[in-house]
Amino acid sequence: MKVLVIGGGNMGMTYAEAIAKSNFLSREGLMIFDKNDTRRHELRERRLFDVYDSLDECLPAADVVLLAVKPVHAMDLMEEMRPLLNEGQVFISIMAGVTIETLKQGLQAGKIVRAMPNLPAQVGLGMTSFTVSEEVSRLELAAVEGLLDTTGRSINLDTETEIDASTGISGSGPAYIFYFMEALMDAARRMGFSEDDARLLVGQTFAGAVELFNSSDLSPQDWMKKVASKGGTTRAALDSMDDNNLNGLIQEAAYAAFHRAQALGQDTVGKEHSNV
C-alpha cells in the first residue's frame, strides 16, 4: 500500500512522521507533497519519506491520500487533483468543516473519510474522530484506522454532525486545557511563585489528574468528591467556580467551536457553488 500526505504543515507533518516511525508502512510506501519549496527542503532533511515536487509525480500511485491543507484551499486543491485520480483510491480529509459530500463532488470520487485530529497527535497522544462514506470497504476501513491510530487513538462515528461536535470537544479541546493551565499559572505567579515553579506546579497537577482519570472508571465528579471535603480549601474553589457558572461557560465554549465547524462547512459549500 502507498500513502500520500498532501500538505506538510503541522498536522500533515505529524501524520507523516507518525506513520513513518510506525510499522504500518515501509519507507517506500509513504509519500508527501507540499507546494512550498522551503517546506519541501525541510521535509527532505528528515529522511523519513519520499518528498515530491508535483502532484502528477505521486498522486496517481497512491492508494490512500491524506488531505492536510487548510479548508480555504480545499476547492483549488481538489480541482488540481481530479485529472490525476485513479478509481479505488481512498481519501482521508482532516480539513475542518469540509463535508463528505463536498469532497465527493470536488474529487469526483466515492471513498471518503472525514477525520478530526487534535494537537496531542504530535506526541502520539492524539484523539482522532472520523466517519466514512458507504463506499469504503471493511478492509479499507481497517487500513484507515491503522493509519489514524499511529498518532494516538481514533473513534469511528456514525454521522458528520458528530464530527463537527467532536471538533468542539477533542479537536479544540486542548486549547481549553491550555487556557485553564494559563489561568492557574497566572494565579500562581500572583501568589509569588516563579515562572518555573508555576509551570511545574500546574503541569504536574494536570498530568497526575489525567492519569488518575484514565486509570479508573471513576467520573470527574467522583474524583472531585475524593479531593474536596466540606469546609475545606478545594470545596471553596469549586464553590467559587459554581457561583460563577464556570461549567456552563465551558459548555458554551465547546458549542461555539461546534457551530463554527458547521459554519466552515457551509462556507466551503458556498464557495463550491459560486465556482460552478
C-alpha positions in Angstrom: 0.0 0.0 0.0 1.2 3.5 -0.8 0.1 6.5 1.2 0.4 10.1 0.1 0.2 13.0 2.5 -0.7 16.3 0.8 0.3 19.3 3.0 3.5 19.4 5.1 2.2 21.8 7.8 1.8 20.9 11.4 -0.8 18.1 11.1 0.4 16.8 7.8 3.9 16.5 9.2 2.6 14.9 12.4 0.8 12.2 10.4 3.7 11.6 8.0 6.2 11.3 10.9 4.0 9.1 12.9 3.3 6.7 10.0 7.0 6.7 9.1 8.1 5.8 12.6 5.4 3.1 13.0 5.5 -0.4 11.5 2.4 0.4 9.4 4.3 1.1 6.1 7.8 0.7 4.6 9.6 3.9 3.8 8.9 3.4 0.1 5.2 3.3 0.9 5.0 6.8 2.3 5.0 9.9 0.1 4.5 13.6 1.0 3.8 16.7 -1.2 3.8 20.4 -0.3 3.7 23.3 -2.7 6.2 25.4 -0.7 9.8 25.0 -1.9 11.3 25.8 1.5 8.9 23.4 3.3 9.8 20.6 0.8 13.5 21.1 1.6 12.8 20.8 5.3 10.8 17.7 4.7 13.6 16.1 2.7 16.1 16.8 5.5 14.1 14.5 7.8 14.8 11.5 5.5 11.7 9.6 6.7 9.7 9.6 3.4 9.8 10.4 -0.2 9.1 14.1 -0.9 7.6 15.2 -4.3 7.6 18.5 -6.2 4.4 18.0 -8.1 1.2 16.0 -7.7 1.4 14.3 -11.0 4.6 12.5 -9.8 3.0 10.9 -6.8 -0.9 11.2 -6.7 -1.6 8.5 -9.4 0.5 6.0 -7.5 -1.2 6.5 -4.1 -3.8 4.0 -2.7 -4.6 6.3 0.3 -4.4 10.1 0.1 -4.4 12.2 3.3 -5.6 15.8 2.7 -3.9 18.0 5.3 -4.3 21.5 4.0 -6.3 24.5 5.3 -10.1 24.3 4.4 -9.8 27.6 2.4 -7.5 25.7 -0.1 -9.9 22.7 -0.5 -11.6 23.6 -3.7 -8.5 24.7 -5.6 -6.7 21.5 -4.4 -9.4 19.2 -5.5 -9.7 20.8 -8.9 -5.9 20.2 -9.4 -6.2 16.6 -8.1 -9.2 15.5 -10.2 -7.4 14.7 -13.5 -4.8 12.6 -11.7 -7.0 10.3 -9.7 -7.4 6.6 -10.1 -10.5 4.5 -9.4 -10.4 2.9 -6.0 -8.3 5.5 -4.2 -9.3 6.3 -0.6 -9.2 9.9 0.6 -8.8 10.9 4.2 -9.6 14.6 4.9 -8.6 16.4 8.1 -9.8 19.7 6.7 -12.1 21.2 9.4 -15.7 21.6 8.3 -15.3 20.2 4.7 -18.1 17.7 4.3 -18.0 14.3 2.7 -20.4 15.5 0.0 -18.2 18.5 -0.8 -15.2 16.1 -1.1 -17.1 13.7 -3.3 -18.2 16.4 -5.6 -14.8 18.1 -5.6 -12.8 15.0 -6.2 -15.4 13.1 -8.2 -14.6 10.1 -6.0 -16.6 8.0 -3.6 -14.3 6.6 -1.0 -14.1 9.4 1.5 -13.0 9.5 5.2 -13.6 12.8 7.1 -11.4 13.0 10.2 -10.9 15.5 13.0 -7.5 15.0 14.8 -6.1 17.2 17.6 -2.8 18.7 18.6 -1.6 15.9 21.0 -1.2 13.8 17.9 2.3 15.5 17.8 3.3 13.5 20.8 1.5 10.3 20.0 -1.4 11.0 22.3 -3.9 12.3 19.7 -7.6 11.8 19.6 -9.0 11.5 16.1 -12.7 11.2 15.4 -13.7 10.1 11.9 -16.6 8.9 9.7 -16.6 7.2 6.3 -18.7 7.2 3.2 -20.6 4.0 2.4 -18.3 3.2 -0.5 -15.4 2.5 1.9 -15.0 -1.3 2.4 -14.3 -3.0 5.7 -10.8 -3.8 4.6 -10.2 -0.2 3.7 -11.7 0.9 7.0 -9.2 -1.3 8.8 -6.4 0.4 6.9 -7.7 3.8 7.7 -8.0 3.0 11.4 -4.4 1.8 11.4 -3.2 5.0 9.8 -5.1 7.2 12.2 -4.0 5.2 15.2 -0.3 5.9 14.5 -0.8 9.3 16.2 -2.8 8.0 19.3 -6.3 6.8 19.3 -9.3 7.1 17.0 -13.1 6.7 17.2 -15.4 5.8 14.3 -18.5 8.0 14.5 -21.8 7.5 12.6 -22.5 10.9 11.3 -20.8 14.1 10.2 -22.7 16.1 12.8 -20.8 14.1 15.4 -17.6 15.0 13.6 -18.5 18.7 14.0 -19.4 18.1 17.6 -16.1 16.3 18.3 -14.4 19.4 17.0 -15.8 21.3 19.9 -14.7 18.6 22.4 -11.4 16.8 21.3 -10.4 18.9 18.3 -10.4 22.3 20.0 -10.3 20.8 23.5 -6.5 21.0 24.1 -6.8 24.8 23.8 -9.4 24.8 26.6 -6.9 22.9 28.8 -4.1 25.3 28.0 -6.4 28.2 28.8 -7.2 26.7 32.2 -3.5 26.0 32.8 -2.6 29.6 31.9 -5.1 30.9 34.4 -3.7 28.7 37.2 -0.2 29.8 36.3 -1.3 33.4 36.5 -2.7 32.7 39.9 0.5 31.0 41.0 2.6 34.0 39.9 0.2 36.3 41.7 0.8 34.2 44.8 4.6 34.8 44.5 5.8 31.6 42.7 8.5 31.9 40.0 7.7 31.2 36.3 9.5 27.8 36.6 7.7 26.8 39.8 4.3 27.9 38.5 4.9 25.8 35.3 5.9 22.7 37.4 3.1 23.0 39.8 0.4 23.3 37.1 1.9 20.9 34.6 2.4 18.1 37.0 -1.0 18.6 38.6 -2.7 18.3 35.2 -0.6 15.2 34.2 -1.4 13.5 37.5 -5.1 14.3 37.3 -5.4 13.0 33.8 -3.5 9.8 34.7 -5.9 9.2 37.7 -8.9 9.7 35.4 -7.6 7.3 32.8 -6.6 4.7 35.3 -10.1 4.0 36.6 -13.8 4.1 35.8 -14.5 6.9 38.3 -16.2 10.0 36.9 -14.8 13.5 37.3 -17.5 14.1 39.9 -16.3 11.1 41.8 -12.7 12.4 41.8 -13.8 15.8 42.9 -15.6 14.3 45.9 -12.3 12.5 46.8 -10.4 15.8 46.8 -13.0 18.1 48.3 -14.1 17.9 51.9 -16.8 20.1 53.5 -15.4 23.4 54.6 -12.0 22.7 53.0 -9.9 24.6 50.5 -10.9 22.6 47.5 -14.6 23.0 48.3 -14.1 26.7 48.5 -12.5 26.7 45.0 -15.2 24.5 43.5 -18.0 26.6 45.1 -16.5 29.7 43.5 -16.5 28.0 40.1 -20.1 27.0 40.5 -21.1 30.5 41.7 -19.5 31.9 38.5 -21.2 29.3 36.3 -17.8 28.0 35.0 -19.4 24.7 34.0 -21.9 26.5 31.8 -19.3 28.8 30.3 -17.1 25.8 29.3 -20.1 24.1 27.6 -20.9 27.3 25.8 -17.3 27.5 24.5 -17.5 23.9 23.2 -20.7 24.7 21.4 -19.2 27.8 19.9 -16.5 25.6 18.4 -19.1 23.1 17.2 -21.1 25.8 15.5 -18.0 27.3 13.9 -17.1 23.8 12.4 -20.6 23.7 10.9 -20.2 27.2 9.5 -16.8 26.3 7.9 -18.6 23.5 6.1 -21.2 25.9 4.8 -18.6 28.4 3.7 -16.8 25.7 1.7 -20.0 24.6 0.1 -20.9 28.2 -0.8 -17.5 28.7 -2.5 -18.0 25.5 -4.4 -21.4 26.6 -5.7 -20.0 30.1 -6.6 -17.4 28.4 -8.8 -19.9 26.3 -10.7 
